[in-house]
Amino acid sequence: MVNESDLIEERISSERIYDGARISCRRDTVKLGDGKTVIRDVVDHPGAVCILPMIGPDKVCLVQQYRYPLEQITLEVPAGCMEANEDPLETAKRELQEETGYLANRWRKLTSVYLAPGFCNEIMHIYLAEDLRMTQQHLDPDEYVNVVECSFKELEKWVLDGTIIDGKTCIAYGLAKNGRDDSR
């Protein structure tokens, strides 16, 4: 067993290697607990939100979109990046309407998680949105999505059979299922 103090890594130097529209990357030299030095590449991210919209007691809303890094179409909960100094709930409200056209009267934060802490500091805030009403979709100019409505049972099937491969969607489903009364 290693002492917790030996787990701490101390940054010695940092070099910015990329600045993009949403993310930046840096290469840090760090000193390990045993005194050795190593390189850590880090993706800096502003944070993001995702929303599981409940259209009714047993109906959810997902989005279908092409994910370039995967070179495939995925089925996911609506999600998006936070703007500088933006409150996560305000981001969630904005993203839900932008991607699906829905507004929600009730919001519940399910959790916040780091999806890839080995190399990225992105925090994902996960919300459940209920009591929805349809307005109008406001997609970003480079955003193309299909809105897919399905039953909660279909969502469960797609998570369990591997149709849904998106981690945030699987987490949102699991947390929502844990809080559901399935006796209906």
TAHUVEN-V897191 format. One record per residue. N is the residue number from 1. PHI is phi in degrees with one decimal (none if undefined). NEAR is the number of other ideal C-beta (glycine too) atoms within 10 Angstrom. Layout:
n=N phi=PHI near=NEAR
n=N phi=PHI near=NEAR
This chain:
n=1 phi=none near=4
n=2 phi=-92.8 near=8
n=3 phi=-62.6 near=8
n=4 phi=-57.3 near=8
n=5 phi=-63.9 near=7
n=6 phi=-77.9 near=11
n=7 phi=-83.2 near=9
n=8 phi=-71.6 near=11
n=9 phi=-111.9 near=14
n=10 phi=-104.9 near=10
n=11 phi=-71.5 near=12
n=12 phi=-96.7 near=10
n=13 phi=-151.4 near=9
n=14 phi=-144.4 near=13
n=15 phi=-126.0 near=10
n=16 phi=-74.1 near=10
n=17 phi=-112.0 near=11
n=18 phi=-161.3 near=11
n=19 phi=-125.8 near=10
n=20 phi=-113.8 near=9
n=21 phi=-66.3 near=6
n=22 phi=-117.0 near=11
n=23 phi=-128.0 near=15
n=24 phi=-137.3 near=15
n=25 phi=-128.1 near=16
n=26 phi=-137.4 near=16
n=27 phi=-115.9 near=14
n=28 phi=-106.3 near=15
n=29 phi=-97.6 near=14
n=30 phi=-126.1 near=17
n=31 phi=-102.4 near=14
n=32 phi=-79.3 near=13
n=33 phi=-58.5 near=14
n=34 phi=-89.8 near=7
n=35 phi=97.0 near=6
n=36 phi=-67.7 near=8
n=37 phi=-112.8 near=12
n=38 phi=-141.7 near=10
n=39 phi=-100.7 near=9
n=40 phi=-125.1 near=14
n=41 phi=-92.0 near=11
n=42 phi=-128.5 near=18
n=43 phi=-96.5 near=15
n=44 phi=-90.3 near=16
n=45 phi=-133.8 near=19
n=46 phi=-73.6 near=17
n=47 phi=102.4 near=16
n=48 phi=-150.7 near=21
n=49 phi=-132.2 near=29
n=50 phi=-140.9 near=25
n=51 phi=-134.7 near=28
n=52 phi=-99.9 near=25
n=53 phi=-84.0 near=25
n=54 phi=-96.0 near=21
n=55 phi=-73.3 near=18
n=56 phi=-158.7 near=12
n=57 phi=-60.3 near=10
n=58 phi=-134.4 near=15
n=59 phi=-133.7 near=15
n=60 phi=-122.8 near=22
n=61 phi=-121.8 near=22
n=62 phi=-121.7 near=26
n=63 phi=-124.0 near=20
n=64 phi=-109.6 near=13
n=65 phi=-154.2 near=16
n=66 phi=-84.6 near=11
n=67 phi=-110.2 near=12
n=68 phi=-55.7 near=7
n=69 phi=-59.5 near=5
n=70 phi=-92.2 near=10
n=71 phi=56.8 near=7
n=72 phi=-158.2 near=9
n=73 phi=-85.6 near=10
n=74 phi=-121.8 near=16
n=75 phi=-116.6 near=19
n=76 phi=-144.4 near=22
n=77 phi=-73.3 near=31
n=78 phi=-59.2 near=26
n=79 phi=-159.6 near=22
n=80 phi=-177.1 near=18
n=81 phi=-81.0 near=16
n=82 phi=-81.0 near=22
n=83 phi=-82.8 near=12
n=84 phi=-55.6 near=5
n=85 phi=61.5 near=6
n=86 phi=-86.5 near=14
n=87 phi=-68.5 near=12
n=88 phi=-55.7 near=18
n=89 phi=-65.8 near=13
n=90 phi=-64.4 near=12
n=91 phi=-61.7 near=23
n=92 phi=-60.7 near=27
n=93 phi=-62.2 near=18
n=94 phi=-63.6 near=16
n=95 phi=-66.2 near=22
n=96 phi=-60.3 near=26
n=97 phi=-69.4 near=18
n=98 phi=-56.0 near=17
n=99 phi=-84.4 near=26
n=100 phi=-117.4 near=28
n=101 phi=87.3 near=17
n=102 phi=-90.8 near=20
n=103 phi=-115.3 near=16
n=104 phi=-118.2 near=21
n=105 phi=-89.7 near=9
n=106 phi=-126.8 near=10
n=107 phi=-127.5 near=15
n=108 phi=-136.8 near=15
n=109 phi=-78.0 near=13
n=110 phi=-89.4 near=19
n=111 phi=-178.4 near=11
n=112 phi=-130.8 near=12
n=113 phi=-139.2 near=16
n=114 phi=-99.7 near=12
n=115 phi=-84.3 near=13
n=116 phi=-144.6 near=12
n=117 phi=-67.9 near=10
n=118 phi=-71.8 near=7
n=119 phi=-146.8 near=11
n=120 phi=-138.4 near=16
n=121 phi=-97.8 near=14
n=122 phi=-64.1 near=20
n=123 phi=-106.3 near=17
n=124 phi=-112.6 near=21
n=125 phi=-96.1 near=21
n=126 phi=-110.4 near=25
n=127 phi=-122.8 near=25
n=128 phi=-108.5 near=21
n=129 phi=-113.5 near=25
n=130 phi=-133.8 near=15
n=131 phi=55.1 near=12
n=132 phi=-89.1 near=20
n=133 phi=-137.0 near=9
n=134 phi=-81.1 near=11
n=135 phi=-125.0 near=11
n=136 phi=-137.3 near=9
n=137 phi=-67.2 near=14
n=138 phi=-133.1 near=12
n=139 phi=-67.1 near=12
n=140 phi=-65.3 near=10
n=141 phi=-57.3 near=5
n=142 phi=-104.5 near=5
n=143 phi=-112.9 near=13
n=144 phi=-131.3 near=10
n=145 phi=-137.8 near=18
n=146 phi=-105.4 near=10
n=147 phi=-85.0 near=15
n=148 phi=-122.2 near=16
n=149 phi=-100.9 near=13
n=150 phi=-151.0 near=17
n=151 phi=-78.2 near=13
n=152 phi=-62.4 near=19
n=153 phi=-64.1 near=10
n=154 phi=-64.6 near=16
n=155 phi=-57.2 near=26
n=156 phi=-59.1 near=17
n=157 phi=-59.4 near=13
n=158 phi=-67.6 near=19
n=159 phi=-67.4 near=20
n=160 phi=-74.1 near=11
n=161 phi=-92.0 near=8
n=162 phi=87.4 near=7
n=163 phi=-61.7 near=12
n=164 phi=-92.1 near=20
n=165 phi=-111.6 near=15
n=166 phi=-84.0 near=18
n=167 phi=-61.4 near=14
n=168 phi=-64.7 near=19
n=169 phi=-68.1 near=24
n=170 phi=-63.3 near=17
n=171 phi=-66.4 near=20
n=172 phi=-59.3 near=26
n=173 phi=-58.3 near=20
n=174 phi=-60.6 near=12
n=175 phi=-68.7 near=17
n=176 phi=-67.1 near=20
n=177 phi=-61.8 near=13
n=178 phi=-61.0 near=8
n=179 phi=-98.4 near=9
n=180 phi=-91.2 near=13
n=181 phi=-99.6 near=6
n=182 phi=-83.8 near=9
n=183 phi=-79.1 near=4
n=184 phi=-75.3 near=6
